[in-house]
Amino acid sequence: MLGQTEHMALSRWVGRLIGVREHLVDPGGGGAARVPHPVDVVVVGGGIAGVSAAVVLAERGVRVTVLEAAPVLGGRLAAWPETLKDGSRQVVGHGFHAFFRQYHNWRSVLRRADPTLAFLRPVPGYPVLSARWPAEEFGNLPAAPPANLLALLLRSPSLRLRDLRGMNRAAALPLLAYDPERTYAELDGRTAEELLDSLRLPDRARAMLFEVFAHSFFNHEAEMSAAELVAQFHFYLLGNAEGLAFDAPDDDHATTVWEPLARHLRRHGGRVLTGVTATRLDREPGGWRVTSGDGTTYRGGHLVLAVDPPALATLVGNSPGLVAAAPHLVARASAFGTPGPPYAVARYWLDGDVAARRAVFSGVSGQPTLDSVTLYHRLEHGARRWAEHTGGSVVELHAYACAPGVAADVLAERMRGELVTLWPEVAGLRVRDLRARVEARAPAFAPGGQATRPTVRTDAAGLYLAGDGIRVDFPCALMERAAATGIIAANHVLRAEGAAAEPVRSVRPRGLLTRRRGGRGRVPGENNRFTKLEQTYE
């Protein structure tokens, strides 16, 4: 009988046989190792997208200036120090992020900071908790499809044989037949809720297998495109050879990610300026001028805007010269700038620990507010040291898509109360400190929005966009979409200036049951050249 290691190897072999492997979207190369003449680029935004663009550009000899409005780099992956009531210093952030193993482009950037990615540690298991039903475990699945999907269906207590017989199989087919053109053409006008309704799944299967997945993209099913749900189901489960396995840093994001990447940028001549808010953009002969809040100006032959949707809409709205320079961007920025629903993060320092059997990370289904739980004292060195010194624990609660207009401390207490129904021992733990925040900065993926979603290349020469809400025509999401669009923006600059580009990679471009329309492993219309990588403004 085969053991788990042999099953995983067999799963990967079958996956590779049917084309479930890392795919090359843009081969890179095609020019000099470095820019052959002086080139200045301004990157507005110091999160994943902006730093990814800046790293690639600086390594090729471009003089890069990164402007970040916050006091620290990182965007929604930022981390910063806080002093607790007990006088200790703890680093907190915007919430837990899973570093999935099919994040090929983001991991390529991270290897600049740590070539072996030794700071990443596997997160064992991935239970989904519910007050109504026993936990559903997503860990230890075979790595590659179709074995991972079959194993999930066979072992899941939420989906039995009679449930499969009652399921609308025709409605489920799009989940297995993702296509970067057809899926959006057929499903982008529908909501994810409508698609899930059409499957006729039992309440338990829908809640435990699909709703947690949908919430992870910071959108409500009733307000999220069905096409986007299918695309992400493909990216995270059915199109990659790594399955749902993910890692997390062994310490805070400032220590493991942003400080090393900033040092790498500076070693290659880049400038990293924090606390600088870009307030206006102007086109001028030979390039772009960015004006900051204190009136300082920064100039570059090219400009990369790597900011969240509300900030992009504000910046474009405050730049009257863009009406003539980039009319299509101006027309689309306002709608794009409407973010998804608010998300909340509450980190609790408690005077005791939760049960030893609790997972480091757990999804939550069926609670009004709470979507996930992370035990940081079992994950990061800094939180672990605090817990060992005090005998306490560091527990972070997340609400991915919560009601607007509710204060952060109110949401925090709601989430803690909901956790008590799942983990009763939490009721006996006293709160020693709390840091809670609520923001609305994640992109919305509303039905019908794909056709007008901005792409990396804009209608203004030398002006590019990057971020996890920017459209690309290959499957990716969240941190990986941010990194990929940053690299694509850098590649546009490099090719325009005669330098070699950075390779861009992704997962299998189409679903397992999608009829091929072209060469093996190619995106429709893609001939492995960058010219067809994305749609551009007409």
C-alpha positions as CSV (number, residue, x, y, z in Angstrom):
1,M,0.0,0.0,0.0
2,L,1.3,3.5,-0.9
3,G,2.2,5.9,1.9
4,Q,1.4,9.6,2.0
5,T,4.7,10.5,0.4
6,E,4.1,8.1,-2.5
7,H,0.6,9.3,-2.9
8,M,1.8,12.9,-3.2
9,A,4.4,12.0,-5.7
10,L,1.9,10.1,-7.8
11,S,-0.5,13.0,-7.6
12,R,2.2,15.4,-8.9
13,W,3.1,13.0,-11.7
14,V,-0.5,12.7,-12.9
15,G,-0.8,16.5,-12.6
16,R,2.2,17.1,-14.8
17,L,0.9,14.5,-17.3
18,I,-2.2,16.5,-17.8
19,G,-0.5,19.9,-17.8
20,V,-0.9,21.0,-14.2
21,R,2.5,22.6,-13.8
22,E,4.1,26.0,-13.6
23,H,3.5,27.8,-16.9
24,L,5.6,30.6,-18.5
25,V,3.4,33.6,-19.4
26,D,6.3,35.9,-20.3
27,P,9.8,34.4,-21.0
28,G,11.6,37.6,-20.1
29,G,14.9,38.3,-21.7
30,G,15.0,40.0,-25.1
31,G,17.5,42.8,-24.3
32,A,20.5,44.0,-22.5
33,A,21.2,42.8,-18.9
34,R,20.9,46.4,-17.8
35,V,19.4,49.6,-19.3
36,P,21.9,51.0,-21.8
37,H,21.3,54.6,-20.8
38,P,20.1,56.5,-17.7
39,V,16.4,55.9,-16.9
40,D,14.4,57.3,-14.0
41,V,11.2,55.7,-12.7
42,V,8.9,56.8,-9.9
43,V,6.9,54.1,-8.2
44,V,4.0,55.4,-6.1
45,G,3.1,52.8,-3.5
46,G,5.4,50.6,-1.4
47,G,3.3,47.5,-1.0
48,I,3.8,44.2,-2.8
49,A,3.1,45.5,-6.3
50,G,5.2,48.7,-6.0
51,V,8.2,47.0,-4.4
52,S,8.1,44.1,-6.9
53,A,8.2,46.6,-9.8
54,A,11.0,48.6,-8.1
55,V,13.1,45.5,-7.3
56,V,13.1,44.3,-11.0
57,L,13.8,47.8,-12.3
58,A,16.6,48.6,-9.9
59,E,18.4,45.3,-10.7
60,R,18.5,46.3,-14.3
61,G,20.1,49.6,-13.6
62,V,17.0,51.9,-13.5
63,R,17.1,54.7,-11.0
64,V,14.0,54.0,-9.0
65,T,12.3,56.2,-6.4
66,V,9.6,54.5,-4.3
67,L,7.1,56.8,-2.6
68,E,5.0,55.3,0.2
69,A,2.4,57.3,2.1
70,A,2.5,55.2,5.2
71,P,5.4,55.3,7.7
72,V,6.4,51.7,6.7
73,L,6.5,49.7,3.6
74,G,4.0,46.9,2.9
75,G,0.6,48.2,2.1
76,R,-1.9,45.5,3.3
77,L,1.1,43.3,4.2
78,A,2.7,46.0,6.4
79,A,3.8,45.5,10.0
80,W,4.7,48.1,12.6
81,P,5.7,48.2,16.3
82,E,3.3,48.8,19.1
83,T,3.9,49.1,22.8
84,L,1.5,47.1,25.0
85,K,0.1,48.0,28.4
86,D,2.8,45.8,30.0
87,G,5.5,47.9,28.4
88,S,6.6,45.2,25.9
89,R,7.1,45.9,22.2
90,Q,5.1,43.8,19.8
91,V,4.9,44.1,16.0
92,V,1.4,44.0,14.6
93,G,0.0,44.2,11.0
94,H,-3.1,44.1,8.8
95,G,-3.8,40.4,9.4
96,F,-2.7,36.9,8.4
97,H,-1.6,36.2,4.9
98,A,-1.0,32.7,3.4
99,F,2.0,32.4,1.2
100,F,0.7,29.8,-1.2
101,R,3.2,27.7,-3.0
102,Q,1.9,28.6,-6.5
103,Y,2.7,32.2,-5.9
104,H,5.6,31.9,-8.3
105,N,6.1,35.6,-9.0
106,W,5.9,36.8,-5.4
107,R,8.2,34.0,-4.3
108,S,10.7,35.1,-7.0
109,V,10.7,38.6,-5.5
110,L,11.0,37.2,-2.0
111,R,14.1,35.2,-3.0
112,R,15.9,38.6,-3.4
113,A,15.6,38.9,0.4
114,D,16.2,35.2,1.2
115,P,17.3,33.0,-1.7
116,T,16.2,29.8,0.1
117,L,13.0,31.2,1.5
118,A,14.1,29.8,4.9
119,F,11.9,32.3,6.7
120,L,8.8,30.6,5.4
121,R,7.4,27.7,7.4
122,P,4.6,25.2,6.4
123,V,1.3,25.9,8.1
124,P,0.0,22.4,9.0
125,G,-3.6,21.7,8.3
126,Y,-6.4,24.1,7.3
127,P,-9.6,23.3,9.3
128,V,-12.9,25.1,8.6
129,L,-14.8,25.6,11.9
130,S,-18.6,25.8,12.3
131,A,-21.0,26.0,15.2
132,R,-23.4,23.8,13.4
133,W,-21.2,21.0,12.0
134,P,-17.9,19.3,12.8
135,A,-14.8,20.9,11.4
136,E,-13.8,20.3,7.8
137,E,-10.1,19.7,7.2
138,F,-8.5,21.0,4.0
139,G,-5.0,19.9,4.9
140,N,-3.1,16.9,3.8
141,L,-4.8,16.7,0.4
142,P,-2.9,15.3,-2.6
143,A,-1.0,18.1,-4.2
144,A,-2.3,18.2,-7.8
145,P,-5.7,17.9,-9.5
146,P,-7.7,15.9,-10.2
147,A,-6.5,13.8,-7.2
148,N,-6.9,16.7,-4.7
149,L,-10.5,17.3,-5.8
150,L,-11.4,13.6,-5.7
151,A,-9.8,13.1,-2.3
152,L,-11.7,16.1,-0.9
153,L,-15.0,14.8,-2.3
154,L,-14.4,11.3,-1.0
155,R,-13.4,12.2,2.5
156,S,-15.6,15.3,3.1
157,P,-18.4,14.7,5.6
158,S,-20.2,17.7,4.1
159,L,-20.8,16.1,0.6
160,R,-22.1,12.6,0.4
161,L,-22.9,10.5,-2.6
162,R,-26.6,11.3,-2.5
163,D,-25.6,15.0,-2.4
164,L,-23.6,14.6,-5.6
165,R,-26.5,12.9,-7.3
166,G,-28.8,15.9,-6.4
167,M,-26.2,18.4,-7.5
168,N,-26.8,20.4,-10.7
169,R,-23.8,19.0,-12.6
170,A,-24.3,21.3,-15.6
171,A,-24.1,24.3,-13.2
172,A,-20.9,22.9,-11.7
173,L,-19.1,22.4,-15.0
174,P,-17.7,26.0,-15.1
175,L,-15.8,25.3,-11.9
176,L,-13.8,22.6,-13.8
177,A,-13.7,24.5,-17.2
178,Y,-12.0,27.8,-16.4
179,D,-11.0,29.7,-19.5
180,P,-9.5,33.3,-19.3
181,E,-11.9,34.5,-22.1
182,R,-15.0,32.3,-22.0
183,T,-15.4,32.2,-18.2
184,Y,-15.7,36.0,-18.0
185,A,-17.8,36.3,-21.2
186,E,-20.3,33.8,-19.8
187,L,-20.3,34.4,-16.0
188,D,-19.0,37.9,-15.2
189,G,-22.5,39.3,-15.3
190,R,-23.7,36.9,-12.6
191,T,-23.0,36.9,-8.9
192,A,-21.1,34.2,-7.1
193,E,-24.2,33.8,-5.0
194,E,-26.3,33.0,-8.0
195,L,-23.7,30.5,-9.2
196,L,-23.6,28.8,-5.8
197,D,-27.4,28.7,-5.6
198,S,-27.5,27.0,-9.0
199,L,-25.3,24.1,-7.8
200,R,-28.1,22.9,-5.4
201,L,-25.7,22.0,-2.8
202,P,-26.8,21.1,0.8
203,D,-26.4,23.9,3.2
204,R,-23.5,22.2,5.0
205,A,-21.5,21.5,1.8
206,R,-22.0,25.1,0.6
207,A,-21.1,26.7,3.9
208,M,-18.0,24.5,4.6
209,L,-16.6,24.1,1.1
210,F,-17.5,27.2,-0.8
211,E,-18.6,30.2,1.3
212,V,-15.3,30.3,3.3
213,F,-13.4,30.3,0.0
214,A,-15.5,33.1,-1.4
215,H,-15.1,35.3,1.7
216,S,-11.3,35.0,1.5
217,F,-11.3,37.5,-1.4
218,F,-12.8,40.3,0.7
219,N,-16.1,40.3,-1.2
220,H,-19.6,39.1,-0.4
221,E,-21.0,36.4,-2.7
222,A,-24.0,38.6,-3.5
223,E,-21.6,41.3,-4.7
224,M,-18.8,39.3,-6.3
225,S,-18.6,38.2,-9.9
226,A,-19.2,34.5,-10.5
227,A,-16.4,34.5,-13.1
228,E,-14.0,35.7,-10.5
229,L,-15.0,33.0,-8.1
230,V,-14.4,30.4,-10.8
231,A,-11.1,31.9,-11.7
232,Q,-9.9,31.7,-8.1
233,F,-11.3,28.2,-7.6
234,H,-9.1,27.3,-10.5
235,F,-6.0,29.2,-9.3
236,Y,-6.1,27.8,-5.7
237,L,-7.3,24.2,-6.2
238,L,-7.6,22.9,-9.8
239,G,-4.9,24.7,-11.8
240,N,-1.8,24.2,-9.8
241,A,0.4,21.3,-8.7
242,E,0.7,22.6,-5.1
243,G,-3.0,22.4,-4.1
244,L,-4.0,24.4,-1.0
245,A,-0.6,24.0,0.8
246,F,0.8,27.3,2.1
247,D,3.5,28.7,4.3
248,A,3.8,31.7,6.6
249,P,6.8,33.8,7.8
250,D,8.3,32.7,11.0
251,D,8.4,36.3,12.2
252,D,6.7,39.6,11.5
253,H,6.5,40.9,8.0
254,A,8.7,43.9,8.7
255,T,11.6,41.7,9.9
256,T,11.2,38.9,7.3
257,V,10.0,40.8,4.2
258,W,10.1,44.5,4.1
259,E,13.4,45.4,5.8
260,P,15.4,42.8,3.6
261,L,13.7,44.0,0.4
262,A,14.4,47.6,1.2
263,R,18.0,46.8,1.8
264,H,18.1,45.0,-1.5
265,L,16.6,47.9,-3.3
266,R,19.1,50.4,-1.8
267,R,22.0,48.1,-2.7
268,H,20.9,48.4,-6.3
269,G,20.7,52.2,-6.1
270,G,17.0,52.6,-5.4
271,R,15.5,55.2,-3.1
272,V,12.8,54.2,-0.7
273,L,10.9,57.1,0.9
274,T,8.1,56.5,3.4
275,G,5.7,59.1,4.8
276,V,5.5,60.7,1.4
277,T,2.0,61.0,-0.1
278,A,1.6,61.6,-3.8
279,T,-1.1,64.2,-4.4
280,R,-0.9,65.1,-8.1
281,L,0.4,63.7,-11.4
282,D,1.4,65.8,-14.4
283,R,2.6,64.8,-17.8
284,E,5.6,66.8,-19.0
285,P,8.0,66.5,-22.0
286,G,10.0,63.3,-21.6
287,G,8.0,61.8,-18.7
288,W,6.0,62.4,-15.5
289,R,6.1,64.7,-12.5
290,V,4.7,63.6,-9.2
291,T,3.9,66.2,-6.5
292,S,3.8,65.2,-2.9
293,G,1.8,66.7,0.0
294,D,4.6,69.0,1.0
295,G,5.1,70.3,-2.5
296,T,8.2,68.3,-3.3
297,T,8.3,67.0,-6.9
298,Y,9.7,63.7,-8.2
299,R,10.4,63.1,-11.9
300,G,10.7,60.0,-14.0
301,G,10.5,59.0,-17.6
302,H,8.1,56.3,-16.5
303,L,5.6,56.2,-13.7
304,V,4.1,53.1,-11.9
305,L,1.0,53.6,-9.7
306,A,0.9,50.8,-7.3
307,V,-1.7,52.0,-4.8
308,D,-5.0,50.6,-3.6
309,P,-8.2,51.4,-5.5
310,P,-9.5,54.3,-3.3
311,A,-6.0,56.0,-3.4
312,L,-5.8,55.6,-7.1
313,A,-9.2,57.2,-7.7
314,T,-8.2,60.1,-5.4
315,L,-4.9,60.6,-7.1
316,V,-6.4,60.5,-10.6
317,G,-9.2,62.9,-9.5
318,N,-6.6,65.4,-8.2
319,S,-4.6,65.3,-11.4
320,P,-6.5,67.5,-14.0
321,G,-3.8,67.0,-16.6
322,L,-4.7,63.3,-16.9
323,V,-8.0,64.2,-18.6
324,A,-6.0,64.8,-21.8
325,A,-3.1,62.5,-21.1
326,A,-5.1,59.4,-20.0
327,P,-8.8,59.9,-20.7
328,H,-9.7,56.2,-20.5
329,L,-8.0,55.8,-17.1
330,V,-9.8,58.9,-15.8
331,A,-13.1,57.5,-17.0
332,R,-12.6,54.2,-15.2
333,A,-10.8,55.3,-12.1
334,S,-13.9,56.4,-10.2
335,A,-15.8,53.1,-10.5
336,F,-12.6,51.1,-9.9
337,G,-11.9,53.2,-6.8
338,T,-14.9,51.9,-5.0
339,P,-13.4,49.2,-2.8
340,G,-14.9,46.0,-1.5
341,P,-16.6,45.9,1.9
342,P,-14.7,46.7,5.1
343,Y,-12.5,44.1,6.6
344,A,-11.5,43.9,10.3
345,V,-8.5,42.6,12.1
346,A,-8.3,42.2,15.9
347,R,-5.2,40.9,17.7
348,Y,-5.7,39.9,21.3
349,W,-3.1,39.3,23.9
350,L,-4.7,36.9,26.4
351,D,-3.6,35.8,29.8
352,G,-3.7,32.1,29.0
353,D,-3.6,29.7,26.0
354,V,-6.2,28.0,23.9
355,A,-6.4,24.3,23.8
356,A,-3.2,22.6,22.4
357,R,-5.2,20.9,19.7
358,R,-6.2,24.2,18.0
359,A,-4.7,24.8,14.6
360,V,-2.4,27.7,13.8
361,F,-4.9,28.9,11.2
362,S,-8.6,28.1,11.0
363,G,-11.3,29.3,8.6
364,V,-14.7,29.9,10.1
365,S,-18.1,29.3,8.4
366,G,-21.6,30.5,9.4
367,Q,-20.7,33.2,12.0
368,P,-22.1,36.7,11.4
369,T,-18.7,38.4,11.7
370,L,-15.8,36.0,12.3
371,D,-14.1,34.5,9.2
372,S,-10.7,33.2,10.5
373,V,-8.5,32.7,13.5
374,T,-4.7,32.8,13.7
375,L,-2.6,31.8,16.7
376,Y,0.4,34.0,16.3
377,H,2.2,32.7,19.4
378,R,2.5,29.4,17.5
379,L,3.6,31.1,14.3
380,E,6.0,34.1,14.8
381,H,9.1,34.4,17.0
382,G,8.1,37.8,18.5
383,A,4.6,36.7,19.6
384,R,6.0,33.3,20.8
385,R,8.6,35.1,23.1
386,W,5.8,37.2,24.6
387,A,3.6,34.2,25.2
388,E,6.5,32.2,26.8
389,H,7.4,35.1,29.1
390,T,3.8,35.8,30.2
391,G,2.1,32.4,30.0
392,G,-0.4,34.0,27.6
393,S,-1.3,33.7,23.9
394,V,-1.6,36.0,20.9
395,V,-4.8,35.3,19.0
396,E,-5.8,37.3,15.9
397,L,-9.4,37.3,14.5
398,H,-10.4,38.4,11.0
399,A,-13.6,39.5,9.3
400,Y,-13.0,39.5,5.6
401,A,-16.2,41.3,4.5
402,C,-18.1,42.9,7.4
403,A,-20.9,45.5,7.7
404,P,-19.9,49.1,7.1
405,G,-20.0,51.8,9.7
406,V,-19.2,49.5,12.7
407,A,-16.3,50.5,15.0
408,A,-13.2,48.3,15.1
409,D,-13.5,47.6,18.9
410,V,-17.2,46.6,18.4
411,L,-16.3,44.2,15.6
412,A,-13.4,42.8,17.7
413,E,-15.7,42.0,20.6
414,R,-18.3,40.5,18.3
415,M,-15.6,38.2,16.8
416,R,-14.3,37.2,20.2
417,G,-17.9,36.3,21.3
418,E,-18.3,34.2,18.2
419,L,-15.0,32.4,18.8
420,V,-16.3,31.4,22.3
421,T,-19.0,29.4,20.6
422,L,-16.4,27.5,18.7
423,W,-13.6,27.4,21.3
424,P,-15.3,27.5,24.7
425,E,-12.0,27.8,26.6
426,V,-11.6,31.4,25.2
427,A,-14.4,32.5,27.6
428,G,-12.1,31.9,30.6
429,L,-9.2,34.0,29.2
430,R,-8.7,37.6,30.3
431,V,-7.8,40.2,27.7
432,R,-4.4,41.8,28.5
433,D,-4.3,44.0,25.4
434,L,-6.0,44.5,22.1
435,R,-5.2,46.1,18.7
436,A,-8.2,46.4,16.4
437,R,-8.6,48.0,13.0
438,V,-11.1,48.2,10.3
439,E,-10.4,49.4,6.7
440,A,-11.9,49.3,3.2
441,R,-9.0,49.1,0.8
442,A,-9.4,45.8,-0.9
443,P,-10.6,45.8,-4.5
444,A,-14.1,44.9,-5.4
445,F,-14.8,42.3,-8.0
446,A,-18.4,43.3,-8.8
447,P,-20.4,41.5,-11.5
448,G,-19.7,43.0,-15.0
449,G,-16.6,44.8,-13.8
450,Q,-14.0,42.8,-15.8
451,A,-14.6,44.6,-19.1
452,T,-13.7,48.0,-17.6
453,R,-11.2,46.9,-15.0
454,P,-7.9,48.8,-15.6
455,T,-4.9,46.8,-16.9
456,V,-1.2,47.4,-16.3
457,R,-0.7,49.4,-19.4
458,T,-2.8,52.6,-19.5
459,D,-3.7,54.9,-22.4
460,A,-0.9,57.3,-21.5
461,A,2.7,56.6,-22.6
462,G,4.9,55.6,-19.7
463,L,2.1,55.3,-17.1
464,Y,1.4,51.8,-15.6
465,L,-0.7,50.4,-12.9
466,A,-0.1,47.5,-10.5
467,G,-2.0,45.9,-7.7
468,D,-4.2,43.0,-6.7
469,G,-7.2,44.7,-8.3
470,I,-5.6,45.2,-11.7
471,R,-6.7,43.0,-14.6
472,V,-4.4,40.4,-16.1
473,D,-5.4,37.7,-18.5
474,F,-4.0,34.7,-16.7
475,P,-5.1,33.2,-13.4
476,C,-3.7,34.8,-10.2
477,A,-5.0,36.5,-7.1
478,L,-4.3,38.5,-3.9
479,M,-0.5,38.8,-3.1
480,E,0.4,37.0,-6.3
481,R,-1.6,39.3,-8.6
482,A,0.0,42.3,-6.8
483,A,3.5,40.9,-7.5
484,A,2.7,39.8,-11.0
485,T,1.3,43.2,-12.1
486,G,4.3,44.9,-10.5
487,I,6.7,42.8,-12.6
488,I,4.6,43.3,-15.7
489,A,4.8,47.1,-15.2
490,A,8.5,46.9,-14.8
491,N,8.8,44.7,-17.9
492,H,7.0,47.4,-20.0
493,V,9.6,49.9,-18.9
494,L,12.5,47.6,-19.5
495,R,11.5,46.6,-23.0
496,A,10.8,50.3,-23.9
497,E,14.3,51.1,-22.8
498,G,16.1,48.2,-24.4
499,A,16.7,46.0,-21.3
500,A,15.9,42.4,-20.6
501,A,12.7,41.7,-18.8
502,E,11.8,39.4,-15.9
503,P,10.0,36.1,-16.5
504,V,6.4,36.0,-15.4
505,R,4.9,32.6,-14.4
506,S,1.5,31.3,-13.6
507,V,-0.5,28.1,-13.1
508,R,-2.2,26.0,-15.7
509,P,-4.0,28.6,-17.9
510,R,-7.3,26.7,-18.4
511,G,-9.4,24.2,-16.4
512,L,-9.2,20.4,-16.5
513,L,-12.3,20.1,-18.7
514,T,-11.7,23.1,-20.9
515,R,-11.4,22.4,-24.6
516,R,-8.0,23.5,-25.9
517,R,-7.9,26.3,-28.5
518,G,-4.3,26.5,-29.4
519,G,-0.9,25.1,-28.4
520,R,-0.3,23.1,-25.2
521,G,-0.3,25.2,-22.1
522,R,-1.0,28.5,-23.8
523,V,-3.4,31.2,-22.9
524,P,-5.8,31.7,-25.8
525,G,-4.2,34.0,-28.4
526,E,-0.9,33.9,-26.4
527,N,2.2,32.9,-28.3
528,N,4.4,33.2,-25.2
529,R,5.4,36.7,-26.2
530,F,4.6,39.7,-24.0
531,T,2.7,41.5,-26.7
532,K,-0.5,39.5,-25.9
533,L,0.0,39.3,-22.2
534,E,-2.8,41.8,-21.3
535,Q,-5.5,43.7,-23.1
536,T,-4.7,47.4,-23.5
537,Y,-6.9,50.4,-23.7
538,E,-8.5,50.9,-27.2
